[in-house]
Amino acid sequence: MRRRPGIGGLQTAANARDQYRLLGENVAKIRTDLMKEQLATFRSQLEDFARKHKNDIRKNPAFRSQFHEMCAKVGVDPLASNKGFWAELLGIGDFYYEIGVQIVEICLATRAQNGGLINLQELCSLLRQKRKGSREAVSEDDCLRAISKLKVLGSGFEVISVGKKKLVRSVPTELNKDHNEIIELAQGQGFVTVDELERRLSWTSGRAIDALETLLKEGFAMIDDGHSDGRRRYWFPCVSSISSLGGNDT
């Protein structure tokens, strides 16, 4: 018959557990303090780097993107405020604020043509035209960062991925799965037809027409009836050039 541990043995085991726990807490604290020290050192080095290369950060989009990646790794957001060290040193808070305002202006100016859904590449192209006299070049990464700051305004600005394209939505309308599939299919030639949706997506005509009517109502699509085959085309300006509408009789 095995002998059960006595009170002394239980107390010894409890003390050992407490010691292991304290040892674990001390090791965790040492590791945390070391990580904090390393992080503080890296942030200090990041500030020195920013001072040394501030002109490159301001003027070179690729360099600026890499700088943002370094900042993200240490929990620094140079765009969090227009005040403080980063804004005073680099002025990039003002830079992205300016880009954000211009993006809003472009989206408003093109809304009548695209219903508030614009291709990110087209938006960046229009932004560069608008900023032609500016010293700072603008990249897609800059556009994305500026748009991410617009989201806090609750104004409906958002970047969505449809197929291989990124689209910027400047209206609060939500697109469902059917709408996304239609827009993705339209990326091939800029438009879709009802029978194409029936054939390619195995939809009923009712489902196709219902989804297309919603997209028309929201201004995301345009009707083109000027073709000899009598088939109605639904053009999507967010994935095609407006000037091509009506120029293709296929």
DRENDO-1510 file (C-alpha; in Angstrom, 1 decimal, always signed):
<recs>
REC; n; res; u; v; w
REC; 1; MET; +0.0; +0.0; +0.0 .
REC; 2; ARG; +1.4; +3.4; -1.1 .
REC; 3; ARG; +2.0; +5.9; +1.5 .
REC; 4; ARG; +0.2; +9.3; +1.1 .
REC; 5; PRO; +2.2; +12.5; +1.4 .
REC; 6; GLY; +1.9; +14.2; +4.8 .
REC; 7; ILE; +1.2; +17.8; +5.5 .
REC; 8; GLY; +4.9; +18.6; +5.3 .
REC; 9; GLY; +5.2; +17.1; +1.9 .
REC; 10; LEU; +2.2; +19.1; +0.6 .
REC; 11; GLN; +3.6; +22.3; +2.0 .
REC; 12; THR; +7.0; +21.6; +0.3 .
REC; 13; ALA; +5.2; +21.0; -3.0 .
REC; 14; ALA; +3.2; +24.2; -2.6 .
REC; 15; ASN; +6.4; +26.2; -1.8 .
REC; 16; ALA; +8.1; +24.7; -4.9 .
REC; 17; ARG; +5.2; +25.7; -7.1 .
REC; 18; ASP; +5.3; +29.3; -5.7 .
REC; 19; GLN; +9.0; +29.5; -6.3 .
REC; 20; TYR; +8.6; +28.3; -9.9 .
REC; 21; ARG; +5.8; +30.8; -10.4 .
REC; 22; LEU; +7.9; +33.7; -9.1 .
REC; 23; LEU; +10.8; +32.6; -11.2 .
REC; 24; GLY; +8.6; +32.5; -14.3 .
REC; 25; GLU; +7.3; +36.0; -13.5 .
REC; 26; ASN; +10.8; +37.4; -13.0 .
REC; 27; VAL; +11.9; +35.9; -16.3 .
REC; 28; ALA; +8.9; +37.4; -18.1 .
REC; 29; LYS; +9.6; +40.8; -16.5 .
REC; 30; ILE; +13.2; +40.7; -17.5 .
REC; 31; ARG; +12.2; +39.8; -21.1 .
REC; 32; THR; +9.6; +42.6; -21.2 .
REC; 33; ASP; +12.0; +45.2; -19.8 .
REC; 34; LEU; +14.6; +44.1; -22.4 .
REC; 35; MET; +12.1; +44.3; -25.2 .
REC; 36; LYS; +11.0; +47.8; -24.0 .
REC; 37; GLU; +14.7; +48.9; -23.9 .
REC; 38; GLN; +15.3; +47.5; -27.4 .
REC; 39; LEU; +12.1; +49.2; -28.7 .
REC; 40; ALA; +13.1; +52.5; -27.2 .
REC; 41; THR; +16.6; +52.2; -28.7 .
REC; 42; PHE; +15.1; +51.4; -32.1 .
REC; 43; ARG; +12.7; +54.3; -31.9 .
REC; 44; SER; +15.6; +56.6; -31.1 .
REC; 45; GLN; +17.5; +55.3; -34.1 .
REC; 46; LEU; +14.3; +55.7; -36.2 .
REC; 47; GLU; +14.2; +59.4; -35.2 .
REC; 48; ASP; +17.8; +59.9; -36.1 .
REC; 49; PHE; +17.2; +58.1; -39.5 .
REC; 50; ALA; +14.2; +60.4; -40.1 .
REC; 51; ARG; +16.3; +63.6; -39.4 .
REC; 52; LYS; +19.0; +62.4; -41.7 .
REC; 53; HIS; +16.8; +61.4; -44.6 .
REC; 54; LYS; +13.8; +63.7; -44.2 .
REC; 55; ASN; +14.2; +65.1; -47.7 .
REC; 56; ASP; +14.1; +61.6; -49.2 .
REC; 57; ILE; +11.1; +60.7; -47.1 .
REC; 58; ARG; +9.2; +63.8; -48.3 .
REC; 59; LYS; +10.1; +63.5; -52.0 .
REC; 60; ASN; +10.6; +59.8; -52.8 .
REC; 61; PRO; +7.4; +57.7; -52.7 .
REC; 62; ALA; +9.3; +54.3; -52.5 .
REC; 63; PHE; +11.5; +55.6; -49.7 .
REC; 64; ARG; +8.5; +57.0; -47.9 .
REC; 65; SER; +6.7; +53.6; -48.1 .
REC; 66; GLN; +9.7; +51.8; -46.7 .
REC; 67; PHE; +9.9; +54.3; -43.9 .
REC; 68; HIS; +6.3; +53.7; -43.0 .
REC; 69; GLU; +7.0; +50.0; -42.8 .
REC; 70; MET; +9.8; +50.6; -40.4 .
REC; 71; CYS; +7.6; +52.8; -38.3 .
REC; 72; ALA; +4.8; +50.2; -38.1 .
REC; 73; LYS; +7.3; +47.6; -36.8 .
REC; 74; VAL; +7.9; +49.7; -33.7 .
REC; 75; GLY; +4.4; +51.0; -33.2 .
REC; 76; VAL; +5.0; +54.5; -34.5 .
REC; 77; ASP; +2.3; +56.2; -36.6 .
REC; 78; PRO; +3.7; +59.4; -38.2 .
REC; 79; LEU; +0.1; +60.2; -39.4 .
REC; 80; ALA; -1.6; +59.9; -36.0 .
REC; 81; SER; -1.4; +63.6; -35.4 .
REC; 82; ASN; -0.4; +66.9; -37.1 .
REC; 83; LYS; +1.4; +67.9; -33.9 .
REC; 84; GLY; +4.5; +66.5; -32.3 .
REC; 85; PHE; +7.9; +65.3; -33.3 .
REC; 86; TRP; +7.0; +63.6; -36.6 .
REC; 87; ALA; +4.8; +66.3; -37.9 .
REC; 88; GLU; +7.3; +69.0; -37.1 .
REC; 89; LEU; +10.3; +67.1; -38.5 .
REC; 90; LEU; +8.7; +65.6; -41.7 .
REC; 91; GLY; +5.4; +67.5; -42.2 .
REC; 92; ILE; +4.0; +64.2; -43.6 .
REC; 93; GLY; +0.8; +64.7; -41.6 .
REC; 94; ASP; +0.1; +67.8; -43.6 .
REC; 95; PHE; +1.2; +66.0; -46.8 .
REC; 96; TYR; -1.4; +63.2; -46.3 .
REC; 97; TYR; -4.1; +65.7; -45.2 .
REC; 98; GLU; -3.5; +67.6; -48.4 .
REC; 99; ILE; -3.7; +64.4; -50.5 .
REC; 100; GLY; -6.9; +63.3; -48.6 .
REC; 101; VAL; -8.6; +66.6; -49.5 .
REC; 102; GLN; -7.6; +66.3; -53.1 .
REC; 103; ILE; -8.9; +62.6; -53.2 .
REC; 104; VAL; -12.3; +63.8; -51.9 .
REC; 105; GLU; -12.4; +66.5; -54.5 .
REC; 106; ILE; -11.6; +64.0; -57.3 .
REC; 107; CYS; -14.2; +61.5; -56.0 .
REC; 108; LEU; -16.9; +64.2; -55.9 .
REC; 109; ALA; -16.0; +65.4; -59.4 .
REC; 110; THR; -16.2; +62.0; -60.9 .
REC; 111; ARG; -19.2; +60.7; -59.0 .
REC; 112; ALA; -21.6; +61.6; -61.7 .
REC; 113; GLN; -19.7; +59.2; -64.1 .
REC; 114; ASN; -18.9; +56.3; -61.8 .
REC; 115; GLY; -21.5; +56.5; -59.0 .
REC; 116; GLY; -18.8; +56.9; -56.3 .
REC; 117; LEU; -16.7; +53.8; -57.3 .
REC; 118; ILE; -13.4; +54.5; -58.9 .
REC; 119; ASN; -10.4; +52.4; -59.9 .
REC; 120; LEU; -7.5; +53.1; -57.5 .
REC; 121; GLN; -5.0; +53.4; -60.4 .
REC; 122; GLU; -7.3; +55.9; -62.2 .
REC; 123; LEU; -7.7; +57.9; -58.9 .
REC; 124; CYS; -3.9; +58.0; -58.5 .
REC; 125; SER; -3.5; +59.1; -62.1 .
REC; 126; LEU; -6.0; +61.9; -61.6 .
REC; 127; LEU; -4.3; +62.9; -58.4 .
REC; 128; ARG; -0.9; +63.2; -60.0 .
REC; 129; GLN; -2.4; +65.4; -62.8 .
REC; 130; LYS; -4.0; +67.6; -60.1 .
REC; 131; ARG; -0.6; +67.8; -58.3 .
REC; 132; LYS; +1.5; +68.3; -61.4 .
REC; 133; GLY; +3.2; +71.4; -60.0 .
REC; 134; SER; +3.9; +69.8; -56.6 .
REC; 135; ARG; +7.4; +68.9; -55.4 .
REC; 136; GLU; +6.3; +65.6; -53.8 .
REC; 137; ALA; +5.5; +62.6; -56.1 .
REC; 138; VAL; +2.6; +60.5; -55.0 .
REC; 139; SER; +2.4; +56.7; -55.1 .
REC; 140; GLU; -0.5; +54.2; -54.7 .
REC; 141; ASP; +0.8; +53.6; -51.2 .
REC; 142; ASP; +0.4; +57.3; -50.4 .
REC; 143; CYS; -3.2; +57.2; -51.7 .
REC; 144; LEU; -4.0; +54.2; -49.6 .
REC; 145; ARG; -2.6; +55.8; -46.5 .
REC; 146; ALA; -4.5; +59.0; -47.1 .
REC; 147; ILE; -7.8; +57.1; -47.7 .
REC; 148; SER; -7.3; +55.1; -44.5 .
REC; 149; LYS; -7.3; +58.4; -42.6 .
REC; 150; LEU; -10.5; +59.5; -44.4 .
REC; 151; LYS; -12.3; +56.5; -43.0 .
REC; 152; VAL; -12.3; +58.0; -39.5 .
REC; 153; LEU; -14.5; +60.7; -40.8 .
REC; 154; GLY; -17.3; +58.1; -41.4 .
REC; 155; SER; -17.8; +59.5; -44.9 .
REC; 156; GLY; -18.0; +56.1; -46.6 .
REC; 157; PHE; -14.4; +56.2; -48.0 .
REC; 158; GLU; -13.0; +52.7; -48.3 .
REC; 159; VAL; -10.8; +50.6; -50.5 .
REC; 160; ILE; -12.3; +47.3; -51.7 .
REC; 161; SER; -10.8; +44.5; -53.7 .
REC; 162; VAL; -12.8; +43.1; -56.6 .
REC; 163; GLY; -11.0; +40.5; -58.6 .
REC; 164; LYS; -7.5; +41.8; -59.4 .
REC; 165; LYS; -8.4; +45.4; -59.0 .
REC; 166; LYS; -8.6; +47.8; -56.0 .
REC; 167; LEU; -11.5; +50.2; -56.1 .
REC; 168; VAL; -12.1; +53.2; -54.0 .
REC; 169; ARG; -15.7; +53.6; -52.8 .
REC; 170; SER; -16.7; +57.1; -51.7 .
REC; 171; VAL; -20.4; +56.4; -50.9 .
REC; 172; PRO; -21.8; +54.4; -48.1 .
REC; 173; THR; -23.5; +51.9; -50.4 .
REC; 174; GLU; -22.6; +48.3; -49.5 .
REC; 175; LEU; -21.9; +45.9; -52.4 .
REC; 176; ASN; -23.0; +42.3; -51.9 .
REC; 177; LYS; -21.4; +39.1; -53.4 .
REC; 178; ASP; -23.5; +39.3; -56.6 .
REC; 179; HIS; -22.4; +42.9; -57.2 .
REC; 180; ASN; -18.8; +42.0; -56.7 .
REC; 181; GLU; -19.0; +39.1; -59.1 .
REC; 182; ILE; -20.5; +41.3; -61.8 .
REC; 183; ILE; -17.8; +44.0; -61.4 .
REC; 184; GLU; -15.1; +41.3; -61.5 .
REC; 185; LEU; -16.5; +39.9; -64.7 .
REC; 186; ALA; -16.7; +43.3; -66.2 .
REC; 187; GLN; -13.0; +43.8; -65.8 .
REC; 188; GLY; -12.4; +41.7; -68.9 .
REC; 189; GLN; -14.0; +44.1; -71.4 .
REC; 190; GLY; -15.5; +46.9; -69.4 .
REC; 191; PHE; -19.1; +45.7; -69.6 .
REC; 192; VAL; -21.4; +42.7; -69.1 .
REC; 193; THR; -24.7; +41.5; -70.6 .
REC; 194; VAL; -27.5; +39.6; -69.0 .
REC; 195; ASP; -26.9; +36.5; -71.1 .
REC; 196; GLU; -23.2; +36.6; -70.3 .
REC; 197; LEU; -24.1; +36.6; -66.5 .
REC; 198; GLU; -26.5; +33.7; -67.2 .
REC; 199; ARG; -23.8; +31.8; -69.1 .
REC; 200; ARG; -20.6; +32.6; -67.1 .
REC; 201; LEU; -22.1; +32.6; -63.6 .
REC; 202; SER; -25.0; +30.1; -64.1 .
REC; 203; TRP; -27.5; +32.7; -62.9 .
REC; 204; THR; -31.2; +33.0; -63.8 .
REC; 205; SER; -32.1; +36.1; -65.8 .
REC; 206; GLY; -34.1; +37.4; -62.8 .
REC; 207; ARG; -31.0; +37.3; -60.5 .
REC; 208; ALA; -28.8; +39.0; -63.1 .
REC; 209; ILE; -31.3; +41.7; -63.9 .
REC; 210; ASP; -32.0; +42.4; -60.2 .
REC; 211; ALA; -28.3; +42.8; -59.4 .
REC; 212; LEU; -27.7; +45.0; -62.5 .
REC; 213; GLU; -30.7; +47.2; -61.7 .
REC; 214; THR; -29.3; +47.8; -58.2 .
REC; 215; LEU; -25.9; +48.8; -59.7 .
REC; 216; LEU; -27.6; +51.1; -62.2 .
REC; 217; LYS; -29.7; +52.7; -59.4 .
REC; 218; GLU; -26.6; +53.4; -57.4 .
REC; 219; GLY; -24.8; +54.9; -60.4 .
REC; 220; PHE; -22.1; +52.3; -60.7 .
REC; 221; ALA; -23.2; +51.1; -64.1 .
REC; 222; MET; -24.3; +52.7; -67.4 .
REC; 223; ILE; -26.6; +51.4; -70.1 .
REC; 224; ASP; -25.5; +51.1; -73.7 .
REC; 225; ASP; -28.1; +50.0; -76.2 .
REC; 226; GLY; -26.4; +51.2; -79.4 .
REC; 227; HIS; -25.3; +47.8; -80.8 .
REC; 228; SER; -26.5; +45.9; -83.9 .
REC; 229; ASP; -27.0; +42.6; -82.1 .
REC; 230; GLY; -29.6; +44.3; -79.9 .
REC; 231; ARG; -27.9; +43.2; -76.7 .
REC; 232; ARG; -27.9; +45.7; -73.9 .
REC; 233; ARG; -24.4; +46.4; -72.4 .
REC; 234; TYR; -23.9; +47.4; -68.8 .
REC; 235; TRP; -20.7; +49.4; -68.7 .
REC; 236; PHE; -18.8; +50.0; -65.4 .
REC; 237; PRO; -16.7; +53.2; -65.4 .
REC; 238; CYS; -14.8; +51.9; -62.4 .
REC; 239; VAL; -13.1; +49.3; -64.5 .
REC; 240; SER; -13.2; +50.8; -68.0 .
REC; 241; SER; -12.6; +54.1; -69.8 .
REC; 242; ILE; -15.7; +56.2; -70.3 .
REC; 243; SER; -14.5; +57.1; -73.8 .
REC; 244; SER; -14.7; +53.4; -74.8 .
REC; 245; LEU; -18.4; +53.3; -74.2 .
REC; 246; GLY; -20.2; +52.8; -77.5 .
REC; 247; GLY; -16.9; +52.4; -79.4 .
REC; 248; ASN; -17.0; +48.6; -79.3 .
REC; 249; ASP; -19.7; +46.8; -81.3 .
REC; 250; THR; -18.8; +43.3; -80.3 .
</recs>
